[in-house]
Amino acid sequence: MLSLILSHSSRIILFGLILLGLVQSGYAKKYSACQGKFTPNEGICAKFKFGDGHQRECITPKNGTTYYNLSKLPKVTSIDDRTRKMSSLITNVFEEGSTNFAFASCVDIGDLRGYTCGYVGFTTGTNDAETVIKAYSKKNPNNAFKPYLSKLAKISALPFCDRTGRGTTKGLEGFSKAWKTEACRKGEAFPKVQKDWAYNNYMLPSARYAAAYGVNSALGRAIFYDTIIQHGYQYVEQDINIVRVLTLTGGRKKNETEQSFLTRFLTTRRELQCCYPDDVWPDSATRSEDLQGLVSKFSTNKDLAKPVKLKNFGVTVKGTEQDLIDTRRCKK
């Protein structure tokens, strides 16, 4: 990889040239949430050390998992239904553009993670799509995924620094159709598995990270959940994950309010999105911008007790929407 061959100083120069090229090519105009103080420049981007966008080194999974050890984080064993549903809906608007849950969606969005599918964007390139399919297959063995299990296993066995190999959809022709078939099957068994898996493996861990920083409001939990859904908490994806955002944000300052901390956290996250040298992450900075808008009216939105408007997406989330059927893709 180029980023491994170049010297540290050369990589800094290369990164500067990349940023200059992005700005001069009308980058800021293309990405509405990456303008003003969020326009990519060395001042806000150097700390991420993204270089040319390639992962810096190959990390070998340890202890049989690719996820950070959560044992030292505060315990959170449940989340109230209102917070769970509002958090899920807000993130779904960012991922889907509406409050319809994308249980049956499965597409390659070009982020080198293969197919992005379902309720929270499970991907074939980061193992979670395969894990969800395995959980579903335990109770529903005769399903449309059988022809793809071998290929998914091969992808999951690749080093995480092999982005090309993990990001490929070659050999998975027809996988998207299989995902839709199972997601739209009567009884909603697959959507239920998707929801339960996301709750246990993403929502509860995100709440534990939030609690570690004294963030306990419903809005704060929703922000941490959205961050973990988009950026993950896998140590093998070291360029972008929630731990890196938290590390660069720093801990809660003495007497700092939750609103102030969340503002700093979202600023770091938005800078990260805007600075990444591709066309996927900068385009997604609108979700951080909308969340910052909710935090700016913290006293009104902190409990997520009332509907919230996500300005960039033109959607109001009420919390009363159905959350088990993909009505957009599963036609009766």
C-alpha positions as CSV (number, residue, x, y, z in Angstrom):
1,M,0.0,0.0,0.0
2,L,1.2,3.5,-0.8
3,S,0.6,4.7,2.8
4,L,3.0,2.0,4.1
5,I,5.7,2.8,1.6
6,L,5.9,6.6,2.0
7,S,7.9,8.2,4.8
8,H,5.9,10.0,7.5
9,S,6.9,13.4,6.1
10,S,6.0,12.4,2.6
11,R,2.6,11.2,3.7
12,I,1.9,14.5,5.4
13,I,2.8,16.3,2.1
14,L,0.6,13.8,0.2
15,F,-2.3,14.4,2.6
16,G,-2.0,18.2,2.2
17,L,-2.1,17.8,-1.6
18,I,-5.2,15.6,-1.3
19,L,-6.9,18.3,0.8
20,L,-5.9,21.1,-1.5
21,G,-7.3,19.1,-4.4
22,L,-10.5,18.4,-2.6
23,V,-11.1,22.1,-1.8
24,Q,-10.1,23.3,-5.3
25,S,-12.3,20.8,-7.0
26,G,-15.4,22.3,-5.4
27,Y,-15.5,19.7,-2.6
28,A,-17.2,22.0,-0.2
29,K,-20.0,22.8,-2.6
30,K,-20.6,19.1,-3.2
31,Y,-21.0,18.3,0.5
32,S,-23.3,20.7,2.2
33,A,-22.3,19.7,5.7
34,C,-18.6,20.2,5.0
35,Q,-18.5,23.9,4.5
36,G,-17.4,26.8,6.7
37,K,-15.4,25.6,9.7
38,F,-15.9,22.0,8.4
39,T,-14.2,22.6,5.1
40,P,-11.3,20.1,4.9
41,N,-8.0,21.7,5.7
42,E,-4.8,20.6,7.5
43,G,-5.9,22.3,10.7
44,I,-8.9,20.0,11.3
45,C,-7.8,17.0,9.3
46,A,-4.2,16.3,10.3
47,K,-5.1,14.7,13.6
48,F,-6.9,11.9,11.8
49,K,-3.8,10.9,9.8
50,F,-5.9,9.4,7.0
51,G,-3.2,9.7,4.4
52,D,-4.4,8.4,1.0
53,G,-7.4,6.6,2.6
54,H,-5.8,3.2,2.9
55,Q,-5.6,1.6,6.3
56,R,-2.2,2.1,7.9
57,E,-1.5,-1.5,9.0
58,C,-3.0,-4.9,9.1
59,I,-4.4,-5.8,12.6
60,T,-4.9,-9.5,13.5
61,P,-8.0,-10.2,15.5
62,K,-7.4,-11.4,19.0
63,N,-9.4,-13.3,21.7
64,G,-11.7,-14.6,18.9
65,T,-13.3,-11.2,18.3
66,T,-12.8,-8.1,16.2
67,Y,-14.6,-5.9,18.8
68,Y,-13.1,-3.8,21.6
69,N,-13.3,-5.3,25.1
70,L,-16.2,-3.8,26.9
71,S,-15.5,-5.3,30.3
72,K,-14.3,-2.1,31.9
73,L,-17.3,0.0,30.7
74,P,-20.4,0.6,32.9
75,K,-23.1,-2.1,32.7
76,V,-26.2,-1.3,30.8
77,T,-28.6,-4.2,30.5
78,S,-31.7,-2.6,29.1
79,I,-32.9,0.5,27.3
80,D,-36.5,1.9,27.6
81,D,-38.8,1.3,24.6
82,R,-39.1,5.0,23.7
83,T,-35.4,5.6,23.6
84,R,-34.8,2.4,21.7
85,K,-37.4,3.2,19.1
86,M,-36.5,6.9,18.7
87,S,-32.8,6.0,18.4
88,S,-33.5,3.3,15.8
89,L,-35.8,5.6,13.8
90,I,-33.3,8.5,13.7
91,T,-30.5,6.3,12.5
92,N,-32.8,4.7,10.0
93,V,-33.7,8.1,8.5
94,F,-30.0,8.7,8.1
95,E,-29.5,5.3,6.4
96,E,-32.7,5.0,4.5
97,G,-34.0,8.5,4.1
98,S,-37.3,7.7,5.8
99,T,-38.9,6.1,8.8
100,N,-39.5,2.9,6.9
101,F,-37.0,0.3,8.2
102,A,-34.9,-1.1,5.5
103,F,-35.1,-4.7,6.5
104,A,-35.1,-5.9,2.9
105,S,-32.5,-3.5,1.5
106,C,-29.2,-4.9,0.3
107,V,-26.9,-2.8,-1.9
108,D,-23.2,-2.1,-2.6
109,I,-22.8,1.6,-1.6
110,G,-19.1,1.7,-2.7
111,D,-17.5,2.0,0.8
112,L,-15.4,-1.1,0.4
113,R,-17.6,-3.0,2.9
114,G,-19.3,-5.2,0.3
115,Y,-23.1,-5.3,0.5
116,T,-24.8,-3.1,3.1
117,C,-28.0,-4.7,4.1
118,G,-31.0,-4.5,6.4
119,Y,-32.1,-2.8,9.6
120,V,-28.8,-1.1,10.5
121,G,-26.7,-1.7,7.4
122,F,-25.1,-5.1,8.2
123,T,-22.2,-5.6,5.8
124,T,-20.7,-8.6,4.1
125,G,-17.2,-7.0,4.4
126,T,-17.2,-6.7,8.2
127,N,-18.7,-10.1,9.2
128,D,-21.9,-8.9,10.8
129,A,-24.1,-9.7,7.8
130,E,-22.8,-13.3,8.0
131,T,-23.3,-13.4,11.8
132,V,-26.9,-12.3,11.5
133,I,-27.6,-14.8,8.8
134,K,-26.1,-17.6,11.0
135,A,-28.4,-16.5,13.9
136,Y,-31.4,-16.6,11.6
137,S,-30.5,-19.9,10.0
138,K,-30.4,-21.7,13.4
139,K,-34.2,-21.4,13.6
140,N,-34.9,-21.1,9.9
141,P,-32.4,-23.5,8.2
142,N,-34.2,-23.8,4.9
143,N,-33.6,-20.3,3.6
144,A,-32.4,-18.5,0.5
145,F,-28.9,-17.8,1.9
146,K,-27.5,-21.4,1.6
147,P,-25.7,-20.7,-1.8
148,Y,-23.8,-17.8,-0.3
149,L,-22.6,-19.2,3.1
150,S,-19.3,-20.5,1.7
151,K,-18.4,-17.2,0.0
152,L,-19.4,-15.2,3.1
153,A,-17.1,-17.4,5.3
154,K,-14.2,-16.9,2.9
155,I,-14.7,-13.1,3.0
156,S,-14.9,-13.2,6.8
157,A,-11.6,-15.1,7.0
158,L,-9.7,-12.4,5.1
159,P,-7.4,-10.0,6.9
160,F,-9.3,-6.8,7.7
161,C,-6.6,-4.7,5.9
162,D,-7.6,-6.5,2.6
163,R,-10.2,-4.0,1.8
164,T,-10.4,-5.0,-1.8
165,G,-11.1,-8.6,-0.9
166,R,-13.5,-7.8,1.8
167,G,-15.3,-5.2,-0.3
168,T,-15.9,-7.4,-3.3
169,T,-19.4,-8.6,-4.2
170,K,-18.0,-11.0,-6.8
171,G,-19.3,-14.5,-6.0
172,L,-22.3,-13.0,-4.3
173,E,-24.5,-12.5,-7.4
174,G,-28.1,-12.8,-6.3
175,F,-27.3,-12.2,-2.6
176,S,-29.4,-9.0,-2.6
177,K,-32.4,-10.9,-3.9
178,A,-31.9,-13.6,-1.3
179,W,-31.8,-11.0,1.5
180,K,-35.0,-9.4,0.3
181,T,-36.7,-12.8,0.0
182,E,-36.1,-13.6,3.6
183,A,-36.8,-10.1,4.9
184,C,-40.2,-10.1,3.2
185,R,-41.2,-13.6,4.2
186,K,-44.5,-13.8,6.0
187,G,-44.0,-13.9,9.8
188,E,-41.2,-11.3,9.8
189,A,-38.8,-13.8,11.4
190,F,-35.7,-12.3,9.7
191,P,-36.6,-8.7,10.6
192,K,-37.0,-9.8,14.2
193,V,-33.6,-11.4,14.2
194,Q,-32.1,-8.2,12.7
195,K,-33.7,-6.1,15.4
196,D,-32.7,-8.3,18.3
197,W,-29.1,-8.7,17.0
198,A,-28.7,-4.9,16.6
199,Y,-30.2,-4.2,20.1
200,N,-27.8,-6.7,21.8
201,N,-24.7,-6.0,19.8
202,Y,-24.9,-2.3,18.9
203,M,-27.5,-0.5,21.0
204,L,-26.5,-1.9,24.4
205,P,-22.7,-1.5,23.8
206,S,-23.3,2.1,22.5
207,A,-25.2,2.9,25.7
208,R,-22.2,1.5,27.7
209,Y,-19.8,3.8,25.9
210,A,-22.2,6.7,26.5
211,A,-22.4,5.9,30.2
212,A,-18.6,5.8,30.5
213,Y,-18.6,9.5,29.5
214,G,-21.5,10.5,31.7
215,V,-23.9,10.6,28.8
216,N,-27.3,9.2,30.0
217,S,-29.9,11.3,28.2
218,A,-32.1,9.6,25.5
219,L,-30.7,12.0,22.9
220,G,-27.1,11.3,24.0
221,R,-27.7,7.6,23.7
222,A,-29.3,8.0,20.3
223,I,-26.1,9.9,19.2
224,F,-23.8,7.2,20.5
225,Y,-26.0,4.5,18.8
226,D,-25.9,6.3,15.5
227,T,-22.1,6.6,15.8
228,I,-21.6,2.9,16.5
229,I,-24.0,2.0,13.7
230,Q,-22.1,4.1,11.1
231,H,-18.5,3.8,12.4
232,G,-18.5,0.6,14.4
233,Y,-16.5,-0.4,17.5
234,Q,-14.2,-2.9,15.8
235,Y,-10.5,-2.3,16.6
236,V,-9.5,-3.8,13.2
237,E,-11.1,-0.8,11.6
238,Q,-8.8,1.7,13.2
239,D,-9.3,4.7,10.8
240,I,-12.9,5.2,11.8
241,N,-14.6,3.8,14.9
242,I,-16.4,5.2,17.9
243,V,-13.3,4.7,20.2
244,R,-11.2,6.9,17.9
245,V,-13.9,9.6,17.9
246,L,-14.0,9.5,21.7
247,T,-10.2,9.5,22.0
248,L,-9.9,12.6,19.8
249,T,-12.8,14.3,21.6
250,G,-11.3,13.7,25.0
251,G,-13.1,13.1,28.2
252,R,-15.7,15.2,30.0
253,K,-14.1,18.3,31.4
254,K,-14.6,19.4,35.0
255,N,-18.2,20.8,35.4
256,E,-18.8,20.3,31.6
257,T,-22.4,19.8,30.8
258,E,-23.6,16.8,28.7
259,Q,-24.8,19.2,26.0
260,S,-21.3,20.7,25.8
261,F,-19.6,17.3,25.6
262,L,-22.0,16.1,22.9
263,T,-21.3,19.2,20.9
264,R,-17.5,18.5,21.0
265,F,-18.1,14.8,20.2
266,L,-20.2,15.6,17.2
267,T,-17.7,18.2,16.0
268,T,-15.0,15.6,16.0
269,R,-17.2,13.1,14.3
270,R,-18.2,15.6,11.6
271,E,-14.6,16.7,11.0
272,L,-13.8,13.0,10.6
273,Q,-16.5,12.5,8.1
274,C,-15.6,15.6,6.1
275,C,-11.8,14.9,6.1
276,Y,-12.0,11.3,4.9
277,P,-10.6,11.2,1.4
278,D,-13.5,9.4,-0.4
279,D,-17.0,10.2,-1.6
280,V,-18.9,8.3,1.0
281,W,-18.0,9.6,4.4
282,P,-18.1,13.4,3.5
283,D,-21.6,12.9,2.1
284,S,-22.7,11.4,5.4
285,A,-21.7,14.5,7.5
286,T,-25.3,15.7,7.2
287,R,-26.3,13.2,9.9
288,S,-23.8,14.8,12.3
289,E,-25.1,18.2,11.3
290,D,-28.7,17.2,12.1
291,L,-27.7,15.7,15.4
292,Q,-25.9,18.9,16.3
293,G,-29.1,20.7,15.6
294,L,-30.9,18.6,18.1
295,V,-28.2,19.1,20.7
296,S,-28.4,22.9,20.3
297,K,-31.9,22.6,21.7
298,F,-30.9,20.2,24.4
299,S,-33.5,21.0,27.0
300,T,-36.3,20.4,24.4
301,N,-34.8,17.3,22.8
302,K,-32.8,15.5,25.6
303,D,-35.5,13.0,26.5
304,L,-36.7,12.4,22.9
305,A,-40.2,12.6,24.4
306,K,-41.5,14.7,21.5
307,P,-41.2,14.4,17.7
308,V,-37.8,15.6,16.3
309,K,-37.2,17.1,12.9
310,L,-34.2,16.0,10.9
311,K,-33.7,19.1,8.7
312,N,-31.3,17.7,6.1
313,F,-33.5,14.8,5.4
314,G,-36.8,16.6,5.7
315,V,-38.2,13.9,8.0
316,T,-40.0,14.2,11.4
317,V,-39.5,11.3,13.7
318,K,-42.5,10.7,16.0
319,G,-41.8,7.4,17.7
320,T,-45.2,5.9,16.8
321,E,-44.1,4.4,13.4
322,Q,-44.3,0.6,12.9
323,D,-40.9,-1.0,13.0
324,L,-41.2,-4.6,11.8
325,I,-42.1,-4.5,8.1
326,D,-40.2,-2.9,5.2
327,T,-43.3,-1.5,3.5
328,R,-41.2,0.1,0.7
329,R,-39.8,-3.2,-0.5
330,C,-42.1,-5.9,0.7
331,K,-45.2,-5.6,-1.4
332,K,-48.3,-7.4,-0.2
